Amino acid sequence: MVLGLIGPSIPAIIRDLGISYTQAGLFFTMLSIGSLLGTFIGGTASDYLNRKMLFIIFSCALCIGLVLMGIAGSYVIILLLIFLFSLLGSPIGALGQSIMLHMYPEDRERNISLQTVFAAAGSFLAPIIVTLNISKNLNWRWSFIEAGCCAGILFVIVAFYRFPKVSSKKQKAPLSVIFKNRQVVMCAVLIFFSIAMDIGFSYWLAEYFKSELNVKIGIASMVIGIFLSGVMTGRFIIPLYLKRIQPVRIMQMHLFLAIFSLIFFLVIPNPPVKAVLCYFYGLGTGPLFPLLLAKGAETFPEQPGAVTGFLFGWMSLGGMVFPLLIGSMAEVYGIQSSYVFNVFVGTGILITLSIWLKGPKKLNSP
């Protein structure tokens, strides 16, 4: 939900603070720098320390950070707060993945896909919250305060939940071995570039519909919800695929859909048609992250925290690079022309997956 709040709020934030696209892109860069550090530290720590205590600390930090975000006065202070609440709140996702993989290692693809459906559902609710606040003439800051209240509820629930204990009997591989494993590294690189197609696209989507298609700000924010509903659908149907199709094949099929949907999105000028194509584009990109995460995690089933922390870190690195990169290009060429970059990225990922499919055994070796 936190990631989903920033994108639809961008048009209002730009107006309120009087900032440029590049400055607005820095919000997600700071969010991703904090997440890069936080997910790695939190995910790795979950293999060794008390998971419940870690979860409570991170949930509390996220709650406080979101509320402070809603009352911060200046651009610089907002940048700093985004970094801090991302650093302390981002490990929640990696920690949750680690707990689930530890409990059910045999169903990693299915369970990670379903878990990321809930993550996408939070991002789906975010533009709805923003749109409702705008319709009530409330400032964009209220969305973050309300999300902070939701994080507070999570804090209370976690305090009464019983987490599985960390196993200390089994020998753990050194972190250097995990981070040099070819399959883990390949998944990390593909996750990094997949963020260009996901967050790099959705981050500027509301601003694109508002500024370049002249759609009202409330409706423009809702388009992100259409994209995320496609993402949710794509992840929800993964367990049905897994009964008869290899995960790499699933990613290939959906990448084809994403690339062609984006091409039609760029060519067709009609805003309603573009909004519909956002759904199919989300449907195409949705399975990439959970399946790549599961593929990397299968290499070290006894240390899911370290692997997921590492892979989440690469996701954060992509979030640090691509929204800012696309925003910088948009200042020169416009947002629509900048989206052409995603076509090339998607094609590159598709080619890489095709090579992987021909020789998967070579990538499984350390």
C-alpha positions in Angstrom: 0.0 0.0 0.0 2.9 2.4 0.8 4.4 2.0 -2.7 0.9 2.5 -4.2 0.3 5.7 -2.4 3.1 7.7 -3.9 2.3 7.2 -7.6 -1.3 8.4 -7.6 -0.4 11.3 -5.2 2.4 12.6 -7.5 0.2 15.1 -9.4 -1.1 16.6 -6.2 2.4 16.6 -4.6 3.9 18.3 -7.6 1.3 21.1 -7.4 1.5 21.4 -3.7 5.3 21.6 -3.4 6.0 23.2 -6.8 8.6 20.6 -7.8 9.8 19.1 -11.2 9.4 15.6 -12.5 13.0 14.9 -11.6 12.5 16.0 -8.0 9.3 13.9 -7.8 11.3 10.9 -9.1 13.6 11.4 -6.2 10.8 10.4 -3.8 10.9 6.9 -5.1 14.6 6.9 -5.3 14.9 7.7 -1.6 12.2 5.1 -0.8 14.2 2.5 -2.7 17.5 3.4 -1.1 15.9 2.8 2.3 14.3 -0.3 1.1 17.6 -1.6 -0.4 19.2 -1.4 3.0 16.2 -2.4 5.1 15.1 -5.5 3.2 18.6 -6.9 3.1 19.2 -6.3 6.8 15.8 -7.4 7.9 15.6 -10.5 5.6 19.1 -11.7 6.7 18.3 -11.0 10.3 15.2 -13.2 10.1 17.3 -16.3 9.7 19.0 -15.7 13.0 16.9 -13.4 15.3 13.4 -13.5 16.9 11.1 -12.9 14.0 8.2 -11.6 16.1 10.3 -9.0 17.7 11.6 -7.9 14.3 8.1 -7.7 12.9 6.8 -5.6 15.8 9.8 -3.1 15.5 9.4 -2.7 11.8 5.6 -2.4 11.9 5.8 0.3 14.6 8.5 2.2 12.6 6.3 2.1 9.5 3.3 3.4 11.4 5.2 6.4 12.9 7.0 7.2 9.6 3.7 7.4 7.6 2.1 9.7 10.1 5.1 12.0 10.1 5.0 12.0 6.3 1.5 13.3 6.4 2.5 16.3 8.6 5.9 17.2 7.2 6.2 20.7 5.8 9.0 20.9 3.2 10.3 18.9 0.3 13.7 18.1 2.0 12.0 16.9 5.2 9.6 14.7 3.2 12.6 13.1 1.3 14.4 12.4 4.6 11.2 10.9 6.1 10.6 8.7 3.1 14.1 7.3 3.5 13.8 6.6 7.2 10.4 4.9 7.2 11.4 2.9 4.1 14.6 1.8 5.9 12.8 0.7 9.0 9.5 -0.4 7.4 10.6 -2.2 4.2 11.9 -5.4 6.0 8.3 -6.4 6.6 7.8 -7.8 3.1 11.1 -9.7 3.1 10.5 -10.9 6.7 7.0 -12.2 5.7 8.4 -14.0 2.7 11.1 -15.6 4.9 8.5 -16.9 7.4 6.3 -18.4 4.8 9.2 -20.0 2.9 10.5 -21.5 6.1 7.1 -23.0 7.0 6.1 -24.3 3.5 9.3 -24.6 1.3 7.6 -27.2 -1.0 5.0 -24.7 -2.3 7.2 -21.7 -2.7 5.9 -20.6 -6.2 2.2 -21.0 -5.2 2.5 -19.3 -1.8 4.8 -16.4 -2.9 2.3 -15.7 -5.8 -0.6 -15.6 -3.4 1.2 -13.5 -0.9 2.2 -11.0 -3.6 -1.5 -10.9 -4.6 -2.2 -9.4 -1.1 0.7 -7.0 -1.6 -0.8 -5.9 -4.9 -4.2 -5.6 -3.3 -2.7 -3.1 -0.9 -1.3 -1.1 -3.8 -4.7 -1.5 -5.5 -6.4 0.1 -2.5 -3.9 3.0 -2.4 -5.2 4.9 -5.5 -8.8 4.3 -4.2 -7.9 6.0 -0.9 -6.2 8.8 -2.8 -9.1 9.3 -5.1 -11.7 9.3 -2.3 -9.6 11.9 -0.4 -9.4 14.1 -3.5 -13.2 13.8 -4.0 -13.6 15.0 -0.4 -11.2 17.9 -1.1 -8.7 16.5 1.4 -5.0 17.2 1.0 -2.8 14.3 -0.3 -1.2 14.1 3.1 -4.3 12.4 4.6 -3.7 9.3 2.5 -0.4 8.7 4.3 -1.9 9.4 7.7 -4.6 6.9 7.0 -2.0 4.3 5.8 -0.2 4.9 9.0 -3.3 4.0 10.9 -3.5 0.7 8.9 0.1 0.0 9.8 -0.8 0.6 13.5 -3.5 -2.1 13.2 -0.9 -4.5 11.7 1.3 -3.7 14.7 -1.5 -4.8 17.1 -2.3 -8.0 15.1 1.4 -9.0 15.0 1.8 -8.5 18.7 -0.7 -11.4 19.4 0.5 -13.7 16.6 2.7 -16.7 17.2 5.6 -17.0 14.8 7.7 -20.1 14.0 11.1 -20.2 15.8 14.3 -19.9 13.9 16.1 -23.2 13.5 19.7 -23.1 14.9 20.6 -26.7 14.4 21.1 -26.8 10.6 24.3 -25.5 9.1 23.9 -22.3 7.1 25.8 -21.3 4.0 28.0 -18.2 4.2 26.3 -15.1 2.7 29.1 -14.8 0.2 28.2 -18.2 -1.3 24.5 -17.2 -1.5 25.2 -13.9 -3.2 27.6 -15.5 -5.8 25.2 -18.3 -6.8 24.4 -18.0 -10.5 20.7 -18.7 -10.2 20.3 -16.2 -7.4 22.3 -13.6 -9.3 20.3 -14.2 -12.5 17.0 -13.8 -10.6 18.3 -10.6 -9.0 19.3 -9.0 -12.3 15.9 -9.9 -13.9 14.0 -8.6 -10.9 16.0 -5.3 -11.2 15.0 -4.8 -14.8 11.4 -6.0 -14.2 10.9 -3.0 -11.9 11.2 -0.7 -14.9 8.1 -2.4 -16.4 6.2 -2.4 -13.1 6.9 0.5 -10.8 8.7 2.5 -13.5 5.4 2.4 -15.5 2.9 2.9 -12.7 4.8 5.6 -10.9 4.1 8.1 -13.7 0.8 6.7 -14.9 -1.5 9.2 -13.0 0.6 12.1 -14.1 0.6 10.9 -17.7 -3.2 10.7 -17.8 -3.5 14.1 -16.1 -0.9 16.1 -18.0 -0.6 14.5 -21.4 -4.2 13.1 -21.8 -6.0 15.9 -19.9 -7.9 13.5 -17.7 -9.2 14.8 -14.3 -6.9 14.1 -11.4 -9.3 11.8 -9.6 -9.9 9.6 -12.6 -6.2 9.7 -13.5 -5.3 8.3 -10.0 -7.8 5.5 -10.5 -6.0 4.2 -13.7 -3.3 2.9 -11.5 -6.0 0.7 -9.8 -6.8 -0.7 -13.2 -3.2 -1.6 -13.8 -2.9 -3.2 -10.3 -6.0 -5.2 -10.8 -4.3 -6.8 -13.8 -1.2 -7.4 -11.7 -3.4 -9.1 -9.0 -5.1 -11.3 -11.6 -1.8 -12.3 -13.1 -0.5 -13.4 -9.8 -3.7 -15.0 -8.6 -3.8 -17.4 -11.6 -0.2 -18.6 -11.2 -1.2 -21.7 -9.0 -3.5 -22.8 -11.9 -0.6 -22.6 -14.3 1.9 -24.4 -12.2 0.0 -27.7 -12.5 1.0 -28.0 -16.1 3.4 -25.2 -17.2 7.0 -24.5 -16.1 7.5 -21.1 -14.2 9.8 -19.8 -16.9 7.2 -20.6 -19.6 4.6 -18.7 -17.6 6.9 -15.6 -17.4 7.5 -15.8 -21.2 3.8 -16.0 -22.0 2.9 -13.0 -19.8 5.8 -11.0 -21.1 4.5 -11.4 -24.6 1.2 -10.0 -23.4 2.8 -7.1 -21.5 5.0 -6.0 -24.5 2.2 -6.1 -27.0 -0.2 -4.4 -24.6 2.3 -1.6 -24.0 2.9 -1.1 -27.8 -0.9 -0.7 -28.4 -1.0 1.6 -25.3 1.5 3.9 -26.9 0.0 3.8 -30.4 -3.7 4.2 -29.6 -4.6 7.8 -28.5 -8.0 7.1 -26.9 -7.8 7.5 -23.0 -10.5 4.9 -22.2 -8.8 2.3 -24.5 -5.4 3.1 -22.9 -7.0 2.5 -19.4 -8.2 -0.9 -20.5 -4.8 -1.8 -21.9 -3.3 -0.9 -18.5 -5.1 -3.9 -17.2 -3.6 -6.3 -19.8 -0.2 -4.8 -19.3 -0.5 -5.4 -15.5 -1.7 -8.9 -16.3 1.5 -9.5 -18.3 3.9 -8.0 -15.7 2.2 -9.5 -12.6 3.8 -13.0 -12.5 7.4 -11.8 -13.0 8.4 -10.8 -9.5 6.9 -13.7 -7.5 8.2 -16.4 -9.9 11.7 -14.9 -10.0 11.7 -14.6 -6.2 10.6 -18.2 -5.9 13.2 -19.4 -8.4 16.0 -17.7 -6.4 14.7 -18.9 -3.0 14.7 -22.5 -4.1 18.5 -22.6 -4.1 18.9 -22.2 -0.4 15.7 -23.4 1.3 17.2 -23.3 4.8 18.1 -19.6 4.5 15.0 -18.0 2.9 15.6 -14.7 4.7 19.0 -14.1 3.3 17.9 -14.9 -0.3 14.7 -12.9 -0.2 16.5 -10.0 1.5 19.0 -10.0 -1.3 16.4 -10.2 -4.0 14.2 -7.6 -2.4 17.3 -5.4 -2.3 17.6 -5.7 -6.1 14.0 -4.8 -6.4 14.6 -1.7 -4.3 17.6 -0.9 -6.5 15.4 -1.0 -9.5 12.9 1.3 -7.7 15.8 3.6 -7.0 16.9 3.8 -10.7 13.9 3.5 -13.0 11.2 6.0 -11.7 13.9 8.7 -11.6 15.3 7.6 -15.0 11.9 7.7 -16.7 11.0 11.0 -15.0 14.2 12.5 -16.2 13.5 11.3 -19.8 9.9 12.6 -19.4 11.1 16.1 -18.7 12.8 16.1 -22.1 10.7 13.8 -24.3 7.4 13.5 -22.4 6.1 10.6 -20.4 4.6 8.7 -23.4 7.9 8.7 -25.3 9.7 7.6 -22.1 7.5 4.6 -21.8 9.1 3.2 -25.1 12.1 2.4 -22.8 9.9 -0.3 -21.2 9.3 -2.0 -24.5 13.0 -2.5 -24.9 13.4 -3.7 -21.3 10.6 -6.2 -21.6 12.1 -7.5 -24.9 15.5 -7.9 -23.2 14.0 -9.9 -20.3 12.1 -12.1 -22.7 15.2 -12.9 -24.6 17.1 -13.7 -21.4 14.3 -16.0 -20.2 14.4 -17.8 -23.6 18.1 -18.5 -23.2 17.5 -19.6 -19.6 14.8 -22.0 -20.7 17.3 -23.7 -23.1 19.9 -24.2 -20.5 18.4 -24.1 -16.9 20.9 -26.6 -15.5 23.8 -24.3 -16.1 22.3 -21.5 -14.0 21.7 -23.8 -11.0 25.3 -24.2 -10.3 27.1 -22.0 -7.7 
